[in-house]
Amino acid sequence: MNRLAGKKIAFLGYGLENQALLTWLKKQKLATTYTILDPHPAPAKLPTKVTWQSGQNYLKNLNSFDVVFRSPGAPLFLPEIKEAAKKGVSITSAMNLFLELAPTKNIIGVTGSKGKGTTASLIAAILKADGRKVFLGGNIGVAPFSFFEKLTAASWIVLELSSFQLEDFRSSPRYSLLTNLFKEHLEPADPNNPNYHKSFASYVEAKLNIARHPENKYFWIPKKLKTKLNSKKINGQFRFFEASNYPSLLAGDFNKENVGAAFALTNYLRVPKKTIKKAVATFQGLPHRLELVAVKKGIAYYDNSFSTTPESTIADLESFPGAVIILGGADKGADFKALAKKVKSQAHFVILLKGTASPRLKKDLLKAGLSAQKIKEAKSMAEAVFFARAAAPTKGVVLLSTACASFGLFKNYKERGDLFQKYVRAQR
């Protein structure tokens, strides 16, 4: 920590990670200046002795700082960031500092296009069932510096890590796991998080940072990716997992892979199989991840608002063939052709939410041969649920699995899922 003393420190973005880091750093009582660089206005309550630089010129004088802690939403390719790095400014992140300072080496990193939150949470639940002191954080919504002071050398840490957190990683967790790889984050779809990857190759490279550095010892990946990932790009030893048939409350065939991933890693860490099975059997899953909301008049309503890629929605349809499916939303640059074919062959009816991607998705659905009579467009979630209920057959399934980002009609996937659940439960 001495290297930060006397430095001019900036926080690029003031999300959860940087908020927790600033709070922790101030407790260290370093002779340091702190500036927050954020395009949004300062909140009403700001920590003392902290400067806030906002507006269109919030990145002005970035070169004048010694260290900049970047939020995951700030793109590394911004000209101001690239210029500052060239001039010797240390561009890093709260997660980089956390990995450097954590008093324990028992760190597990979980990433993937989908399933990483569920898998990370399940791993944490299994380790807790084994009697270990476990902390879960990262992209799941818990900033690691919020629990830093509770850590000891015996602690276990499970981190859910996004590609935006990983893209500038300088070290890796000891144990790493990749759930899967789909085309994701290739367009700046989120107005609150403008970061994106300019190619699928750069997205994959970012994901592999989880196992690229010397600290990583083992890297679990799906067996089906065995021939597709280059072992020369990682430091850890490859280990493989497959789907598991352990009894589970998690719906959807793809969750069998998440269970298989959690089993493979925790079994290696010498958790008894009976402990793993018991933890899997009682694990409730995360909100908006193929969550059974209610059964109303024989119709089962499932909320997978977290499904923002065609691949994950295809997996949902394979789990629930014949469902009335709610699709559409903001464009992330995905290819909908394979999804359109799956919808044509397996969906009973389509409700299409308003959004920038929806016209292109509708065009692909019609090209795949889906009748225009089987598509109903909705301007709100209330309309979508009303139309879905009317279209669903007796003992049918209504599935919210949009294959698109939520922005436009909704603030985020959570609000989209919450509204779906609200209108489902309001039915008489």
N, C-alpha and C positions, 0 to 999 in steps of 0.2 A: 504493500500500500504506500510505502514511502515514495515510490516513483510518481504518485499522483499529487503529493504535497507540493504546494506552491504553483501548481499548474492552472491554466485557464481551461475550465471544463465546460463543454456545451452538450446539451441533450437535444438531439435532432428528433423532434416529436415527443409528445408527453403522454404516451399510452401507459398501460399498466406496468410494463417492464421498467421504463425510465422513471416512473413515479416511485416505484419501490426502491430502485437503485439510488435515487436522489435522497430519499428518506434515510437509507442505510449509510450513504456517504456522509451526510451531515452529522450522523451520530459518531463518526470517526474523528470529527473535529480536526479536519485537515485545514491547513492554511491555504485555502483554495477558493477561487471564484466560480460561481455556477450561473450559466445562462441557458435558458430554454428557448430553442428555435422551433417555432410552430406557426403555421399559417393562420391558426385560429386565435381569437382573442384570449387573453389570460383569464383563468377562472377567478371567481370572486375571492376565493381563499387560496393564496399562494404561499409557499414556505418563505420564511424570512430570509433576507439577504440573497435573494434569487432574482436575476433579471430575466424579463420575458421579452423576446423579440418576435413580433408577429407581422401579419400582413403580407403583401406581395413580395416585399424585400426581406423576408425572414431569414434568408440564407446569406444576406449581405455580410461581408467581412468574415466569412467562414474560415479564411486562411489565418485569422488572428488568434485562433484557439490552438491549444496544445493537444487536447484530446476531445474527440467528438463521439458520444455514445449514440449510435443510430438506432432508431426504432425500426422494426421489420418492415413497416410500411413505406420507408424512405428508400427509393431506388438508388442503388450504388452507381447507376449509369448517369445520374444527374450531373451536368457539367460542373456545377459548383463543388460537388463532392470529389469528382475526379481531379479537379484543379487543386483542391486543398490537400488531397493525398499526395499529389506530385510535389507539393511544397513542404512536405514533411509532417503534416498534421496526422495524428494517429486516428484513423477512422475505425472504430470498433463497436462493440455492443455490450449491453448488460449481460447477455448470455455468455459472451466470451470471457468477461471478467468473472462471472460466477464459476465457470469451469476451471479457471485459473486459481481461484481462491478457496473453493470448496474443501473442507477438511476431510472429506471422505472420497475414496476412489470407487466406491460402490455406486456408480452412476450408470443408469440405463437410458439410452436415447431411442425413441420410437418415432419413425417418420413413415411417409407413404402418401399416396394421393387420397386414399380413403381408408377408414378403419383405424387410423393411428390413435385417435382419442379413445375409442372403445378398447383397443388393444392395450394402450398405456394404462388405462384405468383398471382393466382386468389384471394386468401384471401386478399393479400396486395392491389390488385386493387379495391376490394370491399370496404375495409376500407378507402382507399384514396377517393373513390367516395362519401363516407359518411363524408368527410371533416376532417379526422383524419391525424395527422402527422405520416407517416408510413415509416419504414426502413426495407428493405428486405435483408437478408444475409444468410451466412452459406455455405452449400455444393453447392449452386446454383452459386457460384463463386465470392461472395462478402464477404470479411473478416469483421466480426463485428467491430473489432477495427479500421477499416478504417473510420467508422462513429461515433465512441464512443463520440467524443467531441461535436457532434451535438445533443446528446440525452438530454431530460429533463424528469421530472417525468410524464409528460403528453404524452410522445412519445409511439408509438406502434411499436413493433419489431416482425417481422415474420422470423423465422429461418427454413430453410430446413436442416435437419440433417440426416447424413448417419449413418449406424451402427458403422462405425469406429470412428466417432465423439462421438457417444453415449456410446460406450463400457466402458469408464472409467468416465462417468458422476458422479459428486458428488452432483448435484442439478438438478432440473427439471424446465422447463417453467411452468408458471401458467396454461396455456391452451395448451393441446397437442392433436395431431391427428395422427392416423395411417391409411394410405390409403389402404394397403393390405399387404399380406405376401406370398412370393414365396421363393423357394430355390435359394439363391443368395450368391455370394462371398464365395464359399466353396473351391475354388482353387486359388492359387496365379497367376491369369491370367495377371495382369497388371505389366509390368516390372518397371514402374514408381511409383507404389503403391503396394508393395509386401504383404500388409496386407491381411489376409483372416480369416474366421472362421472355426474352426476345425470340427464343426458339425452344423446342422440346429438348434439344441436346443440352442447352444451358440449364434447363430445369432439372434434368437428370444429373448433371454435374453438381448442382447445388445439393441435391438429395444425397449424393455419394460422399459429401463432406462429413456426414455423420460417422463414417468409418475410414476416412482418408488419412487421419493423423496418427502419430505413434502411440497415443494413449489407448487407441482402440485395440482390443484383443480378439473379439469375436463379433461377427456380423451375420445375423440371421436374415435370410431372404426366402421368398416362396420358391419351392423346388422347380416350379415351372419357369422361373427366371434364371435358372442355373446356367444356361448357355447364352443368355442375353446380356449379362453383366460382366465386365472385364475385371478380373481379380487384381490386375496390375494397378488399378485405380484406387484400391483400398489398402489399408494397412492390416486390418484384422483378418482372421481366418474365417472363410465362408462356412456357415452352417445353414441347414435347410429345414423348412417346415412344410407340412401339408395340412389339409383340412382335418378337423377332429370331429368325431361323433359323440363326444361327451355330452350327456344331457345338459341342456342349457335353456334359459328363459329368452335368449336372444333369437329374434325372428330372422329369417332369411338365410339362404345357403351360404352366402358370402361370410356370414358371421362364424361359420364353422372354420374358415381360414383364420379369422381373428383369434378364435379359441385355440386352434392349432399352433399359432405363433406364440401365444402366451404360454401354452403348455411346453413347447420346445425350449423356450428361454428359461422358464422357472424350473423345469425339470433338470436342466443343466446346472442350475444354481442349487441343486440338491433339496428342492422342496419335495416332500413325499407325494406320490401320485394320489393317494387318498385325500390329502389336503388340497391338491389342485382340483380334483373332481368336485369336492364339496364347495370350494370357492366359486368354481364355474357354475355349478348348479344353482347357486343363490344370487349370482351377480345380476343386477337389475338392468344394466345397460345405461346409456346416456340419453338425455332428452333429444328428441327430433332425429334419432337414428333408428328408423324403422320401428317406431314406438306404437304399440297398440293403444289408440286413444279411447275407443269405445265401440260397443256393438249396439247399433240402434236399428230396431225393427228387422233384425237378422243380418244387417249389413255391417261388416267390420271395417273400421276406418284406421288406416295406418299412416303415421306421420314420419316421413323421411325427408324433412325439409333440408337436412344436411347434404342430401344428394344433389350436387351441382355439376356433375359430369355425365355425359351420355353413358359411359361405361358402368357407373354405379346404378343408374336407372335401369339399364339392361339387366343387371344382376337382380334388381328388385322385381322386375317383370318375370324373370325366370323363377323367382320364389313364389310369385302370385299371378300365374297365368289367368287371363280372363278378367283382370281387374279393370275398373274404371280409373284411369290415371290422369292426374293433374300435372301438366307439363308447362314449360315456358318461363320466360323471365329475361334477365339481362344477359347480354352476349359476352362470352369469354373466349370466343374464337374457336369453339369446338366444332368437330365434324359430326353432323347429326344423321348421316346416311345409314349407318349400321343400326342406330336406335330406331330410325323410321321403319326399317324392315322388321325389327323386333316388335314394335308397336302394332304394325299391320298384322303380324302372325299371332300375337298373344294378347293384345289389349282388347277389352270389350268396347270401350268408348274413351274418347280423349276430351278433357277440358283444358283449354289453352289459355293460360294467364297472359295478360297484356305485358309486353316487354320488348326490348330491342332485338332479342334473338327469336322471338315468336314468329314473325313473318317468314324467316328463313326455315325455321323448324316446320311450320305448316306446309311450306313448299315441298320440303323433303318428304313429309308424310304423304302428301298427295301423289308425289312421284313414285313412292313405294307402293301405291295402289290402294291406300286407305280412302274410303269413301268420304267425301265432304260432309255427308249426312252423319258421320260418326265423329265429327269435330264440333265442339261448341266453344265459342270464345267468351271469356269472362273478364270483366273490368275490375273485379275486386275479389277478395277471398270469400266474402259472403255469397257472391254470385256463384263462384266456383263450387262451393259446398252444396248450394241449392241445386245447381245443374247436375252435379255428380250423384246426389241422392236420387234425383229423378231418373237418371240413366242406369243406375245400378240394378242388376237382377236380384231376385230373392236369394238370400244367403251369399251375396256377392261381396266383393272387396272394393273399397275406394282407397286409392293409394296416392298420397302426396309425395311425388318424387320427380322434381321438375327438370332435372338435367341442366339447369341454368342457375346463374347467380340470382339473388333476390332483389337487387337494387332497381329502383324505379317505383314499383308499387310498395316496396317494403324497405325498412332500414337495413335489415340483415336477415339471415336464415332463421334466427331465433324468433323475430317478430312474425315472419311468415308462418312458421310452425305454430306459434302461440295463437295466431288468428285462426288458423285451420282448426286447432283444438277447441277454441272458443265457440266457433260456429257449429262444429260437430256436436259438442255437448249441449248447445242451446236448442237442438232439435227436439221436438216432442214426439 
